[in-house]
Amino acid sequence: MISHGPENGSEAGTPLIIAHGLFGSGRNWGVIAKRLANHRRVIALDMRNHGASPWSEDHSYHALAADIEEVATTLGQPVDLLGHSMGGKAAMVAALSGAPIRRLIVADIAPVGYSHSQQPVIDAMQSVPLDHITSRAEADQALSAHIEDPALRSFLLQSLNVSAQRWRLNLPALSASMDQIIGFPDISGHFNAPALFLTGALSDYLRPEHRPRIKALFPKARFAKIPQAGHWLHADKPREFEAAVRVFLDA
């Protein structure tokens, strides 16, 4: 079974499962998970090939969705599910595949294929000479030759185990699966429970032309934007993100 951090919250209320995006981990969601846990259990997963979860050559969205469903089933009751980016696509496939989900939140992604490959980011991480790295600062310096954005480097370095000289990411498997990651499987069915598609106002990942496809798969979909937030809306505007999630789940 895939790994997750310490569960936050009480047994009361519907449990919330959080599925992170590409190159992330459950720990990235620690603060928001704790804030949302005042009336519910919150479980932030490490998706396969990330964090402390097992590695696998299969990084398809059906496999990721099956991992989510396995965790949900062990809780013995319907769950709420929040997924961001890659985790949002996995969450949508889980919902459309019949996982026991009460309410679904998809953060800044649509059930469509995209063209922006993340392969250059993988290439940058693979270029870091881990056997010569003795500190995170040295790794940051090595990454800076390929990635200018310090915020992105800081995010990626959260998945570096300096002492073990290894990434907590299965980079070969993610690279081999890149077409699947930026794509979306051909899937039918409907999720007829409430769904919130929450986007950053500064992001172009979910566009107006995606809405008909979303409504076809998720007839009860609602849409909301967080002002001055980009694709990493939960990091850009954490309080606003938390408030929007709480209002939807408690409705």
Buried (B, 14 or more C-beta within 10 A) or exposed (E): EBBBBEBBBEEEBBBBBBBBBBBBBBBBBBEBBBBBBEBBBBBBBBBBBBBEBEBBEEBBBBBBBBBBBEBBEEBEEBBBBBBBBBBBBBBBBBBBBEBBBBBBBBBBBBBBEBEEEBBEBBEBBEEBEBEEBEEBEBBBEBBEEBBEEEEBBEBBBBBBEBEEBEBBBBBEBBBEBBEBBBBBBEBEEEBEBBBBBBBBBBBEBBEEEBBEEBBEBBEBBEBEBBEEBBBBBBBBBBEBBBEBBBEBBEE
